[in-house]
């Protein structure tokens, strides 16, 4: 299930928004939780970084996103 969503975004240049990832789960008719969304974000960031010349770029963006989401 997570791999299905990761495959939708693994060729993007930027990390998809939280809303786009949630929408992908809705579009494929799968249920999701916050835990699954976080794991999906992580796997997408790692997939994008593995293909990028600028290593850890997506990972660092994801850490910033998580800090903003959970520090409020």
MDAnalysis code that builds the backbone (N, CA, C; Angstrom):
import MDAnalysis as mda
import numpy as np

u = mda.Universe.empty(216, n_residues=72, atom_resindex=np.repeat(np.arange(72), 3), trajectory=True)
u.add_TopologyAttr("name", ["N", "CA", "C"] * 72)
u.add_TopologyAttr("resid", np.arange(1, 73))
u.add_TopologyAttr("resname", ["UNK", "UNK", "UNK", "UNK", "UNK", "UNK", "UNK", "UNK", "UNK", "UNK", "UNK", "UNK", "UNK", "UNK", "UNK", "UNK", "UNK", "UNK", "UNK", "UNK", "UNK", "UNK", "UNK", "UNK", "UNK", "UNK", "UNK", "UNK", "UNK", "UNK", "UNK", "UNK", "UNK", "UNK", "UNK", "UNK", "UNK", "UNK", "UNK", "UNK", "UNK", "UNK", "UNK", "UNK", "UNK", "UNK", "UNK", "UNK", "UNK", "UNK", "UNK", "UNK", "UNK", "UNK", "UNK", "UNK", "UNK", "UNK", "UNK", "UNK", "UNK", "UNK", "UNK", "UNK", "UNK", "UNK", "UNK", "UNK", "UNK", "UNK", "UNK", "UNK"])
u.atoms.positions = np.array([
    [0.820, -1.190, 0.000],
    [0.000, 0.000, 0.000],
    [0.867, 1.259, 0.000],
    [1.817, 1.366, 0.925],
    [2.696, 2.528, 0.966],
    [3.493, 2.624, -0.324],
    [3.973, 1.487, -0.800],
    [4.768, 1.472, -2.027],
    [3.970, 1.980, -3.219],
    [2.655, 1.726, -3.232],
    [1.808, 2.222, -4.317],
    [1.828, 3.743, -4.371],
    [1.731, 4.366, -3.224],
    [1.730, 5.828, -3.168],
    [3.128, 6.370, -3.444],
    [4.147, 5.735, -2.888],
    [5.522, 6.174, -3.141],
    [5.801, 6.155, -4.639],
    [5.349, 5.137, -5.328],
    [5.614, 5.030, -6.765],
    [4.962, 6.167, -7.560],
    [3.904, 6.752, -7.038],
    [3.256, 7.875, -7.721],
    [4.123, 9.130, -7.720],
    [4.993, 9.248, -6.715],
    [5.759, 10.479, -6.532],
    [7.268, 10.315, -6.690],
    [7.754, 9.107, -6.911],
    [9.194, 8.880, -6.899],
    [9.954, 9.545, -8.040],
    [9.266, 10.018, -9.048],
    [9.937, 10.705, -10.159],
    [9.733, 12.217, -10.122],
    [9.109, 12.712, -9.053],
    [8.919, 14.153, -8.907],
    [10.237, 14.820, -8.538],
    [10.292, 16.124, -8.728],
    [11.484, 16.884, -8.351],
    [11.433, 17.346, -6.902],
    [10.232, 17.538, -6.380],
    [10.060, 18.023, -5.017],
    [9.182, 17.062, -4.226],
    [9.346, 17.108, -2.934],
    [8.536, 16.313, -2.030],
    [7.087, 16.784, -2.122],
    [6.141, 15.874, -2.348],
    [4.745, 16.303, -2.442],
    [4.244, 16.804, -1.090],
    [3.247, 17.648, -1.130],
    [2.685, 18.166, 0.107],
    [1.966, 17.052, 0.857],
    [1.761, 17.304, 2.111],
    [1.014, 16.382, 2.977],
    [-0.369, 16.116, 2.374],
    [-1.006, 17.165, 1.883],
    [-2.349, 17.031, 1.291],
    [-2.335, 16.168, 0.031],
    [-1.299, 16.309, -0.795],
    [-1.214, 15.488, -2.008],
    [-1.032, 14.013, -1.658],
    [-0.261, 13.741, -0.630],
    [-0.062, 12.348, -0.213],
    [-1.367, 11.784, 0.323],
    [-2.062, 12.552, 1.144],
    [-3.371, 12.101, 1.648],
    [-4.332, 11.859, 0.482],
    [-4.328, 12.776, -0.488],
    [-5.192, 12.629, -1.651],
    [-4.882, 11.388, -2.458],
    [-3.601, 11.021, -2.511],
    [-3.217, 9.809, -3.241],
    [-3.822, 8.572, -2.587],
    [-3.841, 8.535, -1.271],
    [-4.467, 7.402, -0.587],
    [-5.967, 7.353, -0.857],
    [-6.597, 8.510, -0.867],
    [-8.026, 8.573, -1.164],
    [-8.274, 8.118, -2.596],
    [-7.452, 8.585, -3.532],
    [-7.621, 8.234, -4.946],
    [-7.497, 6.735, -5.207],
    [-6.598, 6.069, -4.479],
    [-6.455, 4.626, -4.694],
    [-7.372, 3.812, -3.788],
    [-8.179, 4.507, -2.984],
    [-9.170, 3.838, -2.165],
    [-8.609, 3.095, -0.967],
    [-7.507, 3.577, -0.426],
    [-6.887, 2.935, 0.731],
    [-7.057, 3.819, 1.955],
    [-7.230, 3.182, 3.089],
    [-7.300, 3.934, 4.334],
    [-5.881, 4.273, 4.784],
    [-5.768, 5.277, 5.639],
    [-4.455, 5.703, 6.093],
    [-4.573, 6.306, 7.483],
    [-3.463, 6.355, 8.154],
    [-3.373, 6.981, 9.468],
    [-2.195, 7.938, 9.437],
    [-2.023, 8.700, 10.500],
    [-0.878, 9.608, 10.581],
    [0.425, 8.824, 10.485],
    [0.479, 7.664, 11.114],
    [1.687, 6.822, 11.070],
    [2.018, 6.429, 9.625],
    [1.021, 6.027, 8.875],
    [1.236, 5.626, 7.484],
    [1.667, 6.830, 6.645],
    [1.063, 7.991, 6.888],
    [1.448, 9.183, 6.139],
    [2.894, 9.573, 6.419],
    [3.318, 9.491, 7.682],
    [4.700, 9.819, 8.035],
    [5.665, 8.835, 7.377],
    [5.329, 7.560, 7.414],
    [6.184, 6.560, 6.771],
    [6.253, 6.785, 5.260],
    [5.149, 7.158, 4.671],
    [5.112, 7.434, 3.235],
    [5.970, 8.648, 2.897],
    [5.842, 9.715, 3.690],
    [6.671, 10.902, 3.472],
    [8.150, 10.541, 3.537],
    [8.515, 9.746, 4.523],
    [9.912, 9.330, 4.684],
    [10.399, 8.544, 3.470],
    [9.610, 7.589, 3.028],
    [10.024, 6.762, 1.896],
    [10.117, 7.571, 0.606],
    [9.223, 8.517, 0.425],
    [9.298, 9.374, -0.758],
    [10.564, 10.228, -0.701],
    [10.849, 10.818, 0.454],
    [12.054, 11.647, 0.595],
    [13.308, 10.834, 0.317],
    [13.373, 9.627, 0.836],
    [14.545, 8.783, 0.600],
    [14.666, 8.396, -0.869],
    [13.538, 8.105, -1.518],
    [13.556, 7.752, -2.941],
    [14.024, 8.939, -3.784],
    [13.532, 10.135, -3.467],
    [13.932, 11.323, -4.218],
    [15.406, 11.643, -3.985],
    [15.864, 11.518, -2.752],
    [17.275, 11.794, -2.457],
    [18.209, 10.790, -3.119],
    [17.756, 9.561, -3.284],
    [18.618, 8.545, -3.898],
    [18.882, 8.853, -5.376],
    [18.006, 9.648, -5.996],
    [18.153, 9.989, -7.411],
    [18.687, 11.406, -7.613],
    [18.911, 12.117, -6.517],
    [19.300, 13.517, -6.597],
    [20.806, 13.691, -6.439],
    [21.319, 14.721, -7.084],
    [22.736, 15.067, -6.921],
    [22.947, 15.804, -5.606],
    [21.915, 16.440, -5.121],
    [21.959, 17.207, -3.878],
    [21.448, 16.316, -2.744],
    [22.313, 15.479, -2.226],
    [21.923, 14.505, -1.202],
    [21.341, 15.177, 0.034],
    [20.392, 14.520, 0.630],
    [19.715, 14.951, 1.860],
    [18.847, 16.195, 1.686],
    [18.708, 16.702, 0.481],
    [17.863, 17.874, 0.249],
    [16.411, 17.596, 0.654],
    [15.849, 16.513, 0.171],
    [14.455, 16.181, 0.470],
    [14.300, 15.752, 1.922],
    [15.286, 15.057, 2.440],
    [15.263, 14.638, 3.836],
    [15.231, 15.876, 4.740],
    [16.066, 16.858, 4.476],
    [16.089, 18.082, 5.279],
    [14.776, 18.848, 5.163],
    [14.190, 18.874, 3.976],
    [12.878, 19.515, 3.806],
    [11.806, 18.793, 4.616],
    [11.903, 17.480, 4.655],
    [10.932, 16.696, 5.413],
    [11.070, 16.957, 6.908],
    [12.277, 17.033, 7.403],
    [12.486, 17.332, 8.821],
    [11.888, 18.696, 9.168],
    [12.099, 19.681, 8.304],
    [11.517, 21.014, 8.524],
    [9.990, 20.951, 8.530],
    [9.435, 20.177, 7.619],
    [7.977, 20.018, 7.541],
    [7.442, 19.411, 8.837],
    [8.114, 18.366, 9.310],
    [7.668, 17.719, 10.542],
    [7.758, 18.658, 11.735],
    [8.812, 19.443, 11.823],
    [8.957, 20.390, 12.927],
    [7.808, 21.388, 12.919],
    [7.460, 21.907, 11.752],
    [6.350, 22.858, 11.646],
    [5.023, 22.203, 12.019],
    [4.830, 20.981, 11.568],
    [3.557, 20.289, 11.809],
    [3.369, 19.972, 13.284],
    [4.408, 19.524, 13.945],
    [4.243, 19.027, 15.300],
    [4.643, 20.013, 16.383],
    [5.149, 21.174, 16.025],
    [5.503, 22.153, 17.049],
    [4.386, 23.145, 17.316],
    [3.338, 23.080, 16.554],
    [2.224, 24.021, 16.710],
    [1.343, 23.656, 17.880],
])
